[in-house]
Amino acid sequence: MEPTGPAWLPIAVFFSTRGHAVYRVSSQKAADLRRFLSRHAKSNGIDADTLARLPLVDPDGLTPLTLPTGERAASDRRVRACDRLTMQAAEPKVRLKDLVRQLMPLTPLTGDLGQADLAVLEQWADPRALLRLGKVELTAVIVTELRSSV
């Protein structure tokens, strides 16, 4: 079986619980072989033919399927959810940094955005306003924000 999306798992469970040997193949290798066999077309028949030929092309590429226990499956779901939430939280930060770079190409914000960076951008996103603020006042705002975030 080629593990693409969540649809393969119930089918694998069905067959493995009934005593059949179920093997997982590398999605990358299957895609490469499919591309070679199909050239410009993709169909379920080509996919089935690809999966059937993969053991001939790369016998060591087959991995026997071992179904996780309930605890491990729950842990895997939590890890995937945590990863998804982390990525969702990072997207707005990346967008904000990109917008700052567009507005201020010579921005000093080159690393990760911290609380002090966000506080400065919240109050003085306009570079001209930031220049009018001056170094002393800007330093005071940054120090105050850093102390409050610790």
PEBEL-V980605 format. One line per field, one symbol per residue. ss: DSSP state (~ for helix, > for strand, _ for the rest). psi: psi as a letter, one per 30 degrees, with the letter a starting at -180 (. if undefined). A space follows every 50 residues. Layout:
BEGIN
ss->???
psi->???
END
This chain:
BEGIN
ss->_>____~~~~~~~~~~~_____>>>_~~~~~~~~~~~~_____~~~~~~~ ~~~~~~~_~~~_>>_____~~~~~~~~~~~~~~~~~~~~~~~~~~~~~~~ ~~~___________~~~~~~~~~___~~~~~~~_~~~~~~~~~~~~~~~_
psi->kjikafffeeeeeeeefggkkkkklkeeeeeeeeeeefdglkleeeeeee eefefeeieffkkkkkklleeeeeeeeeeeeeeeeeeeefeeeeeeeeee eeeifhkfifakkaeeeeeeeeeifkeeeeefeleeeeeeeeeeeeeff.
END
